[in-house]
Amino acid sequence: MKHKRVIIIGAGVAGLATSIALARQGFKVSIFEKNPEAGGRCGIIRREGHRFDLGATIFLMPGIYREVFDYLGMSLDKDLPGTDLPDIYRLIYNETDFLDFSTNEAYLKEQLEKTEPGSYKQAQKYVATGYKMYQLAMEHLLGKNFYRLFDFVNLKNLRLLAALKIHIRHQQYVARFFTHSYLKTAFTFQNIYVGQNPLKAPALFSMLPAAELSEGSLFPAGGMHRIVEVLREKALSLGVELQCNTEVQSILTDKNRVSGVQLADQSLHEADIIVANADLPYVYKELLPPGRKSKQLERKSYSCSAIVFHWGLDKQYPQLGHHNVLLSADYKKGLETIFKHNSMSNEPSFYIHTPARTDATAAPEGQESMTVIIPVGHLDESNRDQWQQLKQIGREYVIARLQKQGLNDIEEHIKFEICYLPQTWQSLLHVCKGSVFGSINHNILQMGYFRPHNKHARYKNLYFAGGSTHPGNGVPLVLLSAKLCSQRILKDFK
Ligand SMILES: Cc1cc2nc3c(=O)[nH]c(=O)nc-3n(C[C@H](O)[C@H](O)[C@H](O)COP(=O)(O)OP(=O)(O)OC[C@H]3O[C@@H](n4cnc5c(N)ncnc54)[C@H](O)[C@@H]3O)c2cc1C
C-alpha cells in the first residue's frame, strides 16, 4: 500500500478526514482543492477583525466526532477545545415568547411546564425513545457500509425500520407527546438541518432533538472552522500534499478503472485511487464521462438551499443567544413554500448565529459577527431569476423582525454585509442545485443502501466521501462518511 497514490478531489471536512485515514495506512495522498482555502461548507470568512463560519455553525452529536477523531488518531477533547452550550439555542416565537432548548433539566422543565403542564414528562419520554432510535440508527443504518442490497434489505432490518418509526410522520408522532404548537415545533424543526421538511419527515428524525438534549452541544474555540484547521494540520503532518486554487476539470477513465485527473490548467496527474469529496451528483455530471447514472441522480429528490447574510456589526445585542431560531407566525406555509414550491415565503423562519458572546475572538471587542441563515428552496429551471428579489425580501423581513424583537437600531449598525445565494453555493463549491444540506435529500428511499454509494459501480478504484453519499450530510455524518469510505478502500486494497 505504501506506493499507492491517492488523489482526493476537494478539501472539505470529508476530504481532509479521508486523507488522514489513508495517509496513516501508508498511502501517498494528494488533495486538489479549487478554492484558496480548505473547508468547503465548513469554511471561514475573515473581514475587519470579524470572523464568520461560512456554513456549519452548530456542533452537534459530539459522540460521532469523538469516534471519528479516535479513528484518525486524534483526540476531540485535546485537539478541539470548546465551550459547552447548555442552552443549545433560543427558539423565538414572537416578541414575547421564547424557549431556550436547554440541557439544564431544571430550566427546561420550568419552561416546558409553563407552556404546557405535564409536558416535561412527555419530553423525557420523547427524548429517551428518540435517543434509542439514534443509537439503533447509528449502529445499523448510518455507521456501517452496505456492500450488497441484502445487507440492507433483510428481515432483521425490516424490523429495525419499524423500530425506527419510518412509517409514521414526525409531525403526527410529536402530536402524541405534546398539544401546544410551540412544543411540536420545538421538537421537530431540527429536520431542516438535514434539508428535510419537518411536516413530511419520518418520526425517525426525532433522533435529532433527542441527540441534542442527550449529548449536548459545544462550540469549538475559534469557531466551527477549527475542525477544518485541526484536520488540515494533522493531514499535513502525515505528509498529505494539499494544493489549493487547483480545480479538477475531469477524471480520466480507462475501461473499468480511473487512472488520474486533468486539472483546469490542463496538467495530467496519475492515481491508483481517486476519492471525490466534491458533491457527488456534480462529479457524475461534470467530471466523469456522460452516463445513465448522472441522469438518474438528476431525478432524485434534493434538499433545500439557504440564503445567508454575514453582517459585521459595531454593536452587540444581548437579546440574542449564541444560536437563535426565529419562527414565523405562518411556520407551515413557510415550509411548504420551501419544499413544495422551491422558493421562500415573504415571512420566512430563519436562524441567527451570534458567537462573540461565547467566543470573544469572533469579533472586535463590543462588536458582533452575525450570520443569518434563511432556508429556501433549491435552484431549478423555474426560479433561476428570482433570487435577487428574494434576497431583498428576506433581508427586509429579517431586519423588520429583529426590530420587533427589540433590536431597533440594527440596520444602522451593519458595517458590512456578505451574502450567499443558492447560486453562490453552486458556483463556489459545486454543490448541485445549491442544495447545501446534503444535495440529495435524506428521505428513507435515499438513505442507507439507497443513498448513492461511496464506491463507483463501474470504476472500481473511484470512491466518494461527503454529504451526498452514505450516511449523509452535516459535519458529524460527513466525518463518518470519511471513516466508511477509507474502511472500504482498505478492505479493497488489503
Ligand atoms: C448554511 C449552512 C449551514 C450549515 N449548518 C450546519 C451546522 O450547523 N452543523 C453541521 O454539522 N453542518 C452544517 N452544515 C452542513 C455542513 O457544512 C456540511 O455537511 C459539510 O461541511 C460538508 O462537507 P463535505 O466534505 O461533504 O463537502 P464540502 O464542504 O462541500 O467540500 C467539498 C470540497 O470540494 C471542493 N471542490 C468541488 N469541486 C471541485 C473540483 N472540481 N476540484 C477541486 N475541488 C473541488 C469544494 O470547493 C469544497 O471545498 C451547514 C451547511 C451550510 C451550507
The ligand as an SDF file (V2000), in Angstrom:
LIG
                    3D

 53 58  0  0  0  0  0  0  0  0999 V2000
  -25.5400   27.4300    5.5060 C   0  0  0  0  0  0  0  0  0  0  0  0
  -25.1090   26.0910    6.0400 C   0  0  0  0  0  0  0  0  0  0  0  0
  -25.3230   25.7720    7.3700 C   0  0  0  0  0  0  0  0  0  0  0  0
  -24.9130   24.5490    7.8800 C   0  0  0  0  0  0  0  0  0  0  0  0
  -25.0660   24.2850    9.2070 N   0  0  0  0  0  0  0  0  0  0  0  0
  -24.5310   23.1650    9.7380 C   0  0  0  0  0  0  0  0  0  0  0  0
  -24.4480   23.0110   11.1410 C   0  0  0  0  0  0  0  0  0  0  0  0
  -24.8530   23.8940   11.8890 O   0  0  0  0  0  0  0  0  0  0  0  0
  -23.8970   21.8700   11.6450 N   0  0  0  0  0  0  0  0  0  0  0  0
  -23.4020   20.8910   10.8230 C   0  0  0  0  0  0  0  0  0  0  0  0
  -22.8880   19.8760   11.3230 O   0  0  0  0  0  0  0  0  0  0  0  0
  -23.4370   21.0340    9.4750 N   0  0  0  0  0  0  0  0  0  0  0  0
  -23.9740   22.1510    8.9200 C   0  0  0  0  0  0  0  0  0  0  0  0
  -23.9520   22.3450    7.5720 N   0  0  0  0  0  0  0  0  0  0  0  0
  -23.5180   21.2460    6.6940 C   0  0  0  0  0  0  0  0  0  0  0  0
  -22.0100   21.0770    6.6640 C   0  0  0  0  0  0  0  0  0  0  0  0
  -21.3860   22.3050    6.4660 O   0  0  0  0  0  0  0  0  0  0  0  0
  -21.6550   20.1300    5.5290 C   0  0  0  0  0  0  0  0  0  0  0  0
  -22.3570   18.9090    5.7130 O   0  0  0  0  0  0  0  0  0  0  0  0
  -20.1870   19.7560    5.4480 C   0  0  0  0  0  0  0  0  0  0  0  0
  -19.3370   20.8560    5.6590 O   0  0  0  0  0  0  0  0  0  0  0  0
  -19.9460   19.1700    4.0590 C   0  0  0  0  0  0  0  0  0  0  0  0
  -18.6210   18.7200    3.9610 O   0  0  0  0  0  0  0  0  0  0  0  0
  -18.1580   17.8900    2.6890 P   0  0  0  0  0  0  0  0  0  0  0  0
  -16.7600   17.4940    2.9350 O   0  0  0  0  0  0  0  0  0  0  0  0
  -19.1280   16.8020    2.4010 O   0  0  0  0  0  0  0  0  0  0  0  0
  -18.3230   18.8480    1.4230 O   0  0  0  0  0  0  0  0  0  0  0  0
  -17.8370   20.3320    1.0720 P   0  0  0  0  0  0  0  0  0  0  0  0
  -17.6780   21.1270    2.2830 O   0  0  0  0  0  0  0  0  0  0  0  0
  -18.7940   20.8190    0.0560 O   0  0  0  0  0  0  0  0  0  0  0  0
  -16.4010   20.1180    0.4270 O   0  0  0  0  0  0  0  0  0  0  0  0
  -16.2090   19.7640   -0.9170 C   0  0  0  0  0  0  0  0  0  0  0  0
  -14.9850   20.4950   -1.4150 C   0  0  0  0  0  0  0  0  0  0  0  0
  -14.7470   20.1170   -2.7820 O   0  0  0  0  0  0  0  0  0  0  0  0
  -14.2590   21.2560   -3.4810 C   0  0  0  0  0  0  0  0  0  0  0  0
  -14.4420   21.0500   -4.9240 N   0  0  0  0  0  0  0  0  0  0  0  0
  -15.6000   20.9750   -5.6100 C   0  0  0  0  0  0  0  0  0  0  0  0
  -15.3690   20.7520   -6.9170 N   0  0  0  0  0  0  0  0  0  0  0  0
  -14.0300   20.6770   -7.0620 C   0  0  0  0  0  0  0  0  0  0  0  0
  -13.1700   20.4690   -8.1820 C   0  0  0  0  0  0  0  0  0  0  0  0
  -13.6470   20.2630   -9.4120 N   0  0  0  0  0  0  0  0  0  0  0  0
  -11.8410   20.4750   -7.9700 N   0  0  0  0  0  0  0  0  0  0  0  0
  -11.3190   20.6620   -6.7340 C   0  0  0  0  0  0  0  0  0  0  0  0
  -12.0870   20.8820   -5.6470 N   0  0  0  0  0  0  0  0  0  0  0  0
  -13.4320   20.8740   -5.7970 C   0  0  0  0  0  0  0  0  0  0  0  0
  -15.1000   22.3810   -2.9100 C   0  0  0  0  0  0  0  0  0  0  0  0
  -14.5060   23.6410   -3.1510 O   0  0  0  0  0  0  0  0  0  0  0  0
  -15.1530   22.0040   -1.4250 C   0  0  0  0  0  0  0  0  0  0  0  0
  -14.0960   22.6020   -0.7010 O   0  0  0  0  0  0  0  0  0  0  0  0
  -24.3100   23.5890    7.0200 C   0  0  0  0  0  0  0  0  0  0  0  0
  -24.0830   23.9010    5.6890 C   0  0  0  0  0  0  0  0  0  0  0  0
  -24.4570   25.1540    5.2070 C   0  0  0  0  0  0  0  0  0  0  0  0
  -24.1250   25.4990    3.7980 C   0  0  0  0  0  0  0  0  0  0  0  0
  1  2  1  0
  2  3  1  0
  2 52  2  0
  3  4  2  0
  4  5  1  0
  4 50  1  0
  5  6  2  0
  6  7  1  0
  6 13  1  0
  7  8  2  0
  7  9  1  0
  9 10  1  0
 10 11  2  0
 10 12  1  0
 12 13  2  0
 13 14  1  0
 14 15  1  0
 14 50  1  0
 15 16  1  0
 16 17  1  0
 16 18  1  0
 18 19  1  0
 18 20  1  0
 20 21  1  0
 20 22  1  0
 22 23  1  0
 23 24  1  0
 24 25  2  0
 24 26  1  0
 24 27  1  0
 27 28  1  0
 28 29  2  0
 28 30  1  0
 28 31  1  0
 31 32  1  0
 32 33  1  0
 33 34  1  0
 33 48  1  0
 34 35  1  0
 35 36  1  0
 35 46  1  0
 36 37  1  0
 36 45  1  0
 37 38  2  0
 38 39  1  0
 39 40  1  0
 39 45  2  0
 40 41  1  0
 40 42  2  0
 42 43  1  0
 43 44  2  0
 44 45  1  0
 46 47  1  0
 46 48  1  0
 48 49  1  0
 50 51  2  0
 51 52  1  0
 52 53  1  0
M  END
$$$$
